[in-house]
Amino acid sequence: MYALKDKSGWVEFTGRKLPALDYIAPIKPEPVEGRPETVVVDVNEFWVAPELPDEDKRAKFGLHRVLTSPVPDGKRVVSWRLEDDGGEPRKVDAYEDIPVVIPDEVSSRQFMLQLEADGLLAHVEGWIAAQKKPIQIAFAHSGSFVRTEPMMQKGFAELGYDAGRVDAFFLAASTL
């Protein structure tokens, strides 16, 4: 990301990618050093500068690399502004938490691995063995497990899981 400085401060540089042209700068047309056949051209009231290989040449056109910071884990950028940082532009982000989405279902593999991770697989298999044959078949041959299914809710209730703990189980299972 690059920025240009104007009377109001730093402004994001929004160049268009054109063949051999990569940067827009508010400058007058002039030949490019080392490439006399290439000139800066006017496009929609901006001047398009040829691709420049180093920061010194970009600075000649008024372009400055914007200083940025990594986005913290679990956050996303909702807005940002450019501020002056010792003569260089710095992008200052405003963050919000990324909402946690609890999956409605997980694959059979994920479900079984999470049961094992929670130390419940043997207990659940014993509980299933005591159920009627259709429930045993459904458990053994399900391609996925749906969190809101009545039988699923009954099984978790018998394990003493409340809604929050069921959500945590499905969230953890979805990562496996």
C-alpha positions as CSV (number, residue, x, y, z in Angstrom):
1,M,0.0,0.0,0.0
2,Y,1.2,3.5,-0.9
3,A,0.1,7.0,0.0
4,L,0.4,10.5,-1.3
5,K,0.6,13.7,0.8
6,D,-1.8,16.5,0.0
7,K,-2.9,19.7,1.8
8,S,-5.2,17.7,4.2
9,G,-2.6,15.0,5.0
10,W,-1.9,11.5,3.7
11,V,-4.3,10.1,1.1
12,E,-4.4,6.4,0.0
13,F,-2.8,5.8,-3.3
14,T,-5.3,3.9,-5.5
15,G,-3.3,3.0,-8.6
16,R,-4.7,1.1,-11.5
17,K,-2.8,-1.9,-12.8
18,L,-1.9,-1.3,-16.4
19,P,0.6,-3.0,-18.6
20,A,4.0,-1.7,-17.4
21,L,2.3,1.0,-15.5
22,D,1.7,0.6,-11.8
23,Y,1.5,3.9,-9.8
24,I,-0.7,6.9,-10.0
25,A,0.8,10.2,-8.8
26,P,-0.3,13.8,-9.2
27,I,2.6,14.9,-11.2
28,K,3.3,16.5,-14.6
29,P,4.2,14.2,-17.6
30,E,8.0,13.7,-18.0
31,P,10.2,11.1,-19.5
32,V,11.3,8.3,-17.2
33,E,15.0,8.0,-16.5
34,G,16.5,5.0,-18.3
35,R,13.3,4.5,-20.3
36,P,13.1,7.5,-22.7
37,E,10.3,5.9,-24.7
38,T,8.1,5.8,-21.5
39,V,6.3,8.9,-20.3
40,V,3.9,9.6,-17.6
41,V,0.4,9.9,-19.0
42,D,-2.9,11.6,-17.9
43,V,-5.7,9.1,-16.9
44,N,-8.9,10.5,-15.4
45,E,-7.2,13.5,-13.8
46,F,-4.4,11.4,-12.3
47,W,-1.0,10.9,-13.7
48,V,0.0,7.3,-14.2
49,A,3.7,6.7,-13.4
50,P,5.5,3.7,-14.9
51,E,6.4,0.8,-12.6
52,L,9.4,1.9,-10.5
53,P,11.8,-0.6,-9.1
54,D,12.9,1.1,-5.9
55,E,11.6,3.3,-3.1
56,D,13.8,6.3,-4.2
57,K,12.2,6.4,-7.6
58,R,8.7,6.0,-6.1
59,A,9.5,8.9,-3.7
60,K,10.4,11.1,-6.7
61,F,6.8,10.7,-7.8
62,G,5.5,11.4,-4.3
63,L,4.7,7.9,-3.4
64,H,5.5,6.6,0.1
65,R,5.1,3.0,1.4
66,V,2.5,3.0,4.2
67,L,3.6,1.6,7.5
68,T,1.2,-1.0,8.7
69,S,0.7,-3.3,11.7
70,P,-0.5,-6.9,11.7
71,V,-4.2,-7.5,12.5
72,P,-4.4,-9.2,15.9
73,D,-5.8,-12.8,16.0
74,G,-9.5,-12.9,16.4
75,K,-10.0,-9.4,15.0
76,R,-10.9,-7.9,11.7
77,V,-10.4,-4.3,10.3
78,V,-13.7,-2.3,10.2
79,S,-12.1,1.0,9.2
80,W,-8.8,2.7,9.0
81,R,-7.2,6.1,8.5
82,L,-3.8,7.4,7.5
83,E,-1.7,9.4,10.0
84,D,1.7,11.1,9.8
85,D,4.4,9.1,11.5
86,G,7.6,11.2,11.4
87,G,7.0,12.2,7.8
88,E,5.8,8.8,6.7
89,P,2.2,7.6,6.3
90,R,1.0,5.0,8.9
91,K,-2.2,3.0,8.5
92,V,-4.1,3.0,11.8
93,D,-6.8,0.3,11.9
94,A,-10.0,0.1,14.0
95,Y,-10.8,-3.5,14.8
96,E,-13.8,-5.6,15.9
97,D,-13.9,-9.1,17.1
98,I,-14.6,-11.7,14.5
99,P,-17.9,-13.3,15.5
100,V,-17.7,-16.9,16.5
101,V,-20.0,-19.0,14.3
102,I,-21.1,-22.2,15.9
103,P,-21.5,-24.9,13.2
104,D,-24.9,-26.5,12.9
105,E,-23.3,-29.8,12.0
106,V,-19.9,-31.6,11.9
107,S,-18.8,-34.7,10.0
108,S,-18.9,-38.1,11.7
109,R,-15.1,-38.1,11.8
110,Q,-15.0,-34.7,13.5
111,F,-17.6,-35.7,16.0
112,M,-15.9,-39.0,16.9
113,L,-12.5,-37.3,17.2
114,Q,-14.0,-34.6,19.5
115,L,-15.6,-37.3,21.7
116,E,-12.2,-39.0,22.0
117,A,-10.5,-35.6,22.7
118,D,-13.1,-35.0,25.5
119,G,-12.6,-38.5,26.9
120,L,-16.2,-39.4,26.1
121,L,-16.0,-41.9,23.2
122,A,-16.1,-45.0,25.3
123,H,-18.9,-43.6,27.5
124,V,-21.0,-42.6,24.5
125,E,-20.4,-45.9,22.7
126,G,-21.7,-47.7,25.9
127,W,-24.7,-45.4,26.0
128,I,-25.4,-46.1,22.3
129,A,-25.1,-49.8,22.8
130,A,-28.0,-49.6,25.4
131,Q,-30.3,-47.9,22.9
132,K,-32.7,-49.4,20.4
133,K,-31.3,-50.8,17.1
134,P,-32.4,-47.8,14.9
135,I,-30.4,-45.4,17.1
136,Q,-27.3,-47.7,17.0
137,I,-27.6,-47.8,13.2
138,A,-28.0,-44.1,12.9
139,F,-25.0,-43.4,15.2
140,A,-22.8,-45.9,13.4
141,H,-23.7,-44.8,9.8
142,S,-24.2,-41.1,10.1
143,G,-22.2,-39.0,7.7
144,S,-22.6,-36.0,10.0
145,F,-24.0,-35.0,13.3
146,V,-26.5,-32.1,13.6
147,R,-26.3,-30.1,16.8
148,T,-30.1,-29.3,17.0
149,E,-31.3,-32.9,16.3
150,P,-33.6,-34.1,19.1
151,M,-31.6,-37.3,19.7
152,M,-28.4,-35.3,19.8
153,Q,-29.8,-32.9,22.3
154,K,-31.0,-35.9,24.4
155,G,-27.6,-37.5,24.4
156,F,-25.8,-34.3,25.4
157,A,-28.4,-33.7,28.2
158,E,-27.7,-37.2,29.6
159,L,-24.0,-36.3,29.6
160,G,-24.8,-33.2,31.6
161,Y,-24.0,-30.7,28.8
162,D,-25.8,-27.4,28.7
163,A,-26.3,-25.4,25.5
164,G,-23.0,-23.5,25.9
165,R,-21.0,-26.7,26.4
166,V,-22.7,-28.3,23.3
167,D,-21.7,-25.2,21.3
168,A,-18.1,-25.4,22.5
169,F,-18.1,-29.1,21.6
170,F,-19.3,-28.4,18.0
171,L,-16.9,-25.5,17.6
172,A,-13.9,-27.6,18.7
173,A,-15.0,-30.5,16.6
174,S,-15.3,-28.2,13.5
175,T,-11.6,-27.5,13.7
176,L,-10.6,-31.2,13.6
